[in-house]
Amino acid sequence: MNDFIEDLINDWAGHIAAVDAVMKLAATDLIYLVLPLAFALWFVPGVSAERALRQRVWLAIMISVIAGLLLATLVSQLYSDARPFDVPIPGFSSRTLPTTAFPVSTLP
């Protein structure tokens, strides 16, 4: 199953240069926007009820991200499977930890 999904996704690689560039950027640098956007959500002005709701959402996001990172780290210690990013790909930097993809991808 893992090979099927990997082939389904990776068969498109290299066909459209612009999409490849966006995917490289998203895989390496998009993670750095999460924290500033989350803090911006906390400080956006508005009616007190709306602001309180946004702050509760921000708190739920932070708790979810931390819990997701802890869960992903635990699972990665219990189960190890060769991942596509373990193999060096020319021109592609895999600076991000594999465990950051799970909790951040669940953000609204």
Sine and cosine of phi, psi and omega as CSV:
sin_phi,cos_phi,sin_psi,cos_psi,sin_omega,cos_omega
0.00,0.00,-0.69,0.72,0.01,-1.00
-0.86,0.50,-0.66,0.75,0.00,-1.00
-0.91,0.42,-0.62,0.78,0.02,-1.00
-0.88,0.47,-0.74,0.67,-0.01,-1.00
-0.91,0.42,-0.68,0.73,0.02,-1.00
-0.87,0.49,-0.71,0.70,0.01,-1.00
-0.91,0.42,-0.62,0.78,0.01,-1.00
-0.88,0.48,-0.66,0.75,-0.01,-1.00
-0.98,0.21,-0.73,0.68,-0.14,-0.99
-0.98,0.20,-0.24,0.97,0.05,-1.00
-0.90,0.45,-0.42,0.91,0.00,-1.00
-0.99,0.16,-0.28,0.96,-0.06,-1.00
-0.89,0.46,0.68,-0.73,0.07,-1.00
1.00,0.03,-0.05,1.00,-0.03,-1.00
-1.00,-0.02,-0.56,0.83,0.00,-1.00
-0.79,-0.62,0.93,-0.37,-0.10,-0.99
-0.87,0.49,-0.64,0.77,-0.03,-1.00
-0.90,0.43,-0.66,0.75,0.01,-1.00
-0.92,0.39,-0.64,0.77,0.05,-1.00
-0.87,0.49,-0.67,0.74,0.00,-1.00
-0.91,0.42,-0.67,0.74,0.02,-1.00
-0.91,0.42,-0.65,0.76,0.00,-1.00
-0.92,0.39,-0.63,0.78,0.06,-1.00
-0.89,0.45,-0.70,0.72,0.02,-1.00
-0.89,0.46,-0.71,0.71,-0.01,-1.00
-0.90,0.44,-0.63,0.78,-0.04,-1.00
-0.95,0.31,-0.47,0.88,-0.09,-1.00
-0.97,-0.25,-0.57,0.82,-0.17,-0.99
-0.87,-0.49,-0.24,0.97,-0.05,-1.00
-0.90,0.43,-0.48,0.88,-0.01,-1.00
-0.87,0.49,-0.48,0.88,-0.03,-1.00
-0.96,0.29,-0.23,0.97,0.03,-1.00
-1.00,0.04,-0.27,0.96,-0.10,-1.00
-0.90,0.44,-0.77,0.64,-0.05,-1.00
-0.90,0.43,-0.73,0.68,0.05,-1.00
-0.88,0.48,-0.60,0.80,0.03,-1.00
-0.93,0.37,-0.60,0.80,0.04,-1.00
-0.92,0.40,-0.67,0.74,0.05,-1.00
-0.92,0.39,-0.58,0.82,0.06,-1.00
-0.89,0.46,-0.61,0.79,0.03,-1.00
-0.88,0.48,-0.57,0.82,0.00,-1.00
-0.93,0.37,-0.63,0.78,-0.17,-0.99
-0.99,-0.15,0.00,1.00,0.02,-1.00
-0.89,0.46,0.80,-0.60,-0.02,-1.00
-0.95,0.31,0.34,-0.94,0.03,-1.00
0.19,-0.98,-0.05,-1.00,0.06,-1.00
-0.87,0.50,0.55,-0.83,-0.12,-0.99
-0.84,0.53,-0.60,0.80,0.01,-1.00
-0.92,0.39,-0.66,0.75,0.03,-1.00
-0.91,0.41,-0.67,0.74,-0.01,-1.00
-0.91,0.41,-0.65,0.76,0.04,-1.00
-0.89,0.46,-0.63,0.78,0.04,-1.00
-0.90,0.44,-0.71,0.71,0.03,-1.00
-0.88,0.48,-0.61,0.79,0.01,-1.00
-0.93,0.36,-0.58,0.81,0.09,-1.00
-0.92,0.38,-0.61,0.79,0.06,-1.00
-0.90,0.44,-0.69,0.72,0.02,-1.00
-0.86,0.51,-0.71,0.70,0.01,-1.00
-0.89,0.45,-0.66,0.75,0.04,-1.00
-0.90,0.44,-0.63,0.78,0.03,-1.00
-0.89,0.45,-0.73,0.68,-0.03,-1.00
-0.90,0.44,-0.67,0.74,0.03,-1.00
-0.90,0.44,-0.66,0.76,0.01,-1.00
-0.90,0.43,-0.67,0.74,0.00,-1.00
-0.91,0.42,-0.71,0.70,0.00,-1.00
-0.90,0.43,-0.71,0.71,0.02,-1.00
-0.90,0.44,-0.64,0.77,0.03,-1.00
-0.91,0.42,-0.66,0.75,0.05,-1.00
-0.89,0.45,-0.69,0.73,0.02,-1.00
-0.90,0.44,-0.69,0.72,0.02,-1.00
-0.90,0.44,-0.69,0.72,0.00,-1.00
-0.91,0.42,-0.61,0.79,0.04,-1.00
-0.91,0.41,-0.68,0.74,0.04,-1.00
-0.89,0.46,-0.73,0.69,-0.01,-1.00
-0.90,0.44,-0.64,0.77,0.01,-1.00
-0.92,0.40,-0.42,0.91,0.08,-1.00
-0.98,0.21,-0.51,0.86,-0.04,-1.00
-1.00,0.08,-0.53,0.85,-0.08,-1.00
-0.72,-0.70,0.82,-0.58,-0.01,-1.00
-0.86,-0.51,0.80,-0.59,0.04,-1.00
-0.72,-0.69,0.65,-0.76,0.01,-1.00
-0.88,0.47,0.79,-0.61,-0.03,-1.00
-0.96,-0.28,0.44,-0.90,-0.03,-1.00
-0.87,0.49,-0.50,0.87,-0.05,-1.00
-0.99,0.16,-0.03,1.00,0.09,-1.00
-0.97,0.23,-0.29,0.96,0.00,-1.00
-0.99,-0.15,0.82,-0.57,-0.03,-1.00
-0.89,0.45,0.74,-0.68,0.04,-1.00
-0.91,-0.42,0.81,-0.58,-0.01,-1.00
-0.85,0.53,0.76,-0.65,0.04,-1.00
0.99,0.13,0.05,1.00,-0.02,-1.00
-0.83,-0.56,0.83,-0.56,-0.01,-1.00
-0.99,-0.16,0.81,-0.59,0.04,-1.00
-0.97,-0.25,0.90,0.43,-0.02,-1.00
-0.96,0.27,-0.42,0.91,-0.08,-1.00
-0.98,0.19,0.54,-0.84,0.06,-1.00
-0.97,0.24,0.61,-0.79,0.01,-1.00
-0.88,0.47,-0.43,0.90,-0.03,-1.00
-0.97,0.23,-0.21,0.98,0.01,-1.00
-0.99,0.16,-0.32,0.95,-0.05,-1.00
-0.93,0.37,-0.62,0.78,-0.08,-1.00
-0.90,0.43,-0.85,0.53,-0.08,-1.00
-0.95,0.32,-0.54,0.84,-0.04,-1.00
-0.96,0.29,-0.53,0.85,0.00,-1.00
-0.94,0.34,-0.25,0.97,-0.01,-1.00
-1.00,-0.03,0.00,1.00,0.02,-1.00
-0.93,0.37,0.53,-0.85,0.00,-1.00
-0.94,0.34,0.00,0.00,0.00,0.00
